[in-house]
């Protein structure tokens, strides 16, 4: 029996921000909501969480996720979908890898596990991730930490 090949979306972007600022924008719920979707994320392995947005045909507007790896501040991975939210039964993994560079941080996002029946999601998300990473870069550059962990403009 052969296993159908899966596809991945990979987007890499060098951002002119410190690793810690990008990690914070990737892992603080209210900041994630600014560049991706509303959520109840916490960077804890085993934590189940949801991304929430407006439903569209073929997708409920909810993505059920689970954190599967955290190695702060360089690596984060979570399951994206449990198969119940979309017509195709999408179940993929999003992996973030941050690497310091001379000018900031190389951000690598890999969204893996798209099966042939997930082609619509693959195409849609393939077009969306570069824009989403631009939003991540903007939020990482605009925010700084304060004692309440709220976004504060510089």
N, C-alpha and C positions, 0 to 999 in steps of 0.2 A: 504494500500500500504506500503510495507516495503522498507526501504532505505538500499542500499547495504553498507556493512561495508567498511570503508577505513582503510588503513594501514599507519603507521608512521615509519620513520627511526630515531632512537635516537642514537647519539654518544656523549659520555662524555669523557673529557680528562682534567686532571689537568696539567696546564702549569706553569712553574716556572717563570712567569712574572707578573708584577703588572697589576691590572685590567685596568688601563688607557692605558697601552701599547697595550693590546689586543683589547680594545675598538677602539683605533686609527686604528689598522690593519683591524678591521671590518668595519670601516666607512669612511676611506680616499680612494678615488677612485684609485689613483695610487698604493696604497698598496694592495687593493683588487685584482687588476690586477696581482699582483705577486703570489698570492696563489689560486685564483679562476679563474676569467676571466676578459677580458677587459670590461669596464662598464662606465656608466655616473651617478653613484650612488651619492646621497646626503642624509644624515640622517634627512629627513624632512617628517613628516607624510603627505601622499597624493602625494608625489613625485613619478612620473612614471619614470622608468629607464630601461635600457636594459643591460643584460649580453650578450657578443658576443664571439663566438668561431667558429672553423671550423665546417661546417655542416657535419652531418653524416646521413645515411639512416634513415628516420623517424623523423628527427629533422633539422630545418632550420639553426641552428647555432646561433639563436637569442632567448633569453628568455626575454619576456616582463614582467616586474615586477612593483610593487607599494609598497612603504613603508606604513605599516599599524600601526606600533607602534614604538615609540622611548622613552626610559626612560634611558637617558645617566647617567652613563656608565654601566648599568647593563642589559638592555633588548632592543632587536631589533627584529622586525618581518617584513617580506615582503611577498607579494603574489609572487609566482614563476610560471610564465606562465599565459597567458590569454586564452589558448585553441587554439590559431591559429598557434602555432609554431611547433606542433608535430602531428603525425598521430593519436595519442590517444586522443588529445584534453586536454592534461595535464594542470591542474590548482591546484596548491598546495600552501602550506605556509611554509616558513622557519622561525623558531624562534630561536634566540640566547639568552641565559641567562648566565650571568657572575656572579660568586659568589666568593668573596675573601676567600682564605684559608691561613693557616699558612705558606705554602710553595709557594704560588703564587695565581693562580686563577683557579677555576673549570669552564670549558667552557662546556655548554650543548647546542647542536644543535639538534633541532627536525624539521624534514622535514615531514609534515603531509598532509593527504588528498589524498593519492594514492588510486584510485578506481581499481576494477578488471581489467578494460581495460588498466590500466597504469602499468601492471606487468613488462613490459620490462624496463620502466623508474625506477620503484621501485628497481629492481634487479641491474641495472646499477649504479644508484646513491647510493644504499646501499653499493656497493663495493667501490665506489669512495669517499664517505664522510670521512672515516677514514684517507685516504691519504691527502685529502684536509685540514683536521684539522691539520695534521702534517705540512703542508705548512703554515697555519696560525700561528702555534707556531713558526716556523722558522722566518717568517717575523716580528712577534711581537718582537722577541728577537734580531733581527738585526737592527731595526730602532729606531731612536729617533727623537723628534721634532726639527725643526729649523724654522726660520722665513718664509721660502718659502714653508713650508709644503711638502718638498721633502724628499725622503728617504736618510738618511745619515748613513753610517756604523759607528758603535761604535769604 
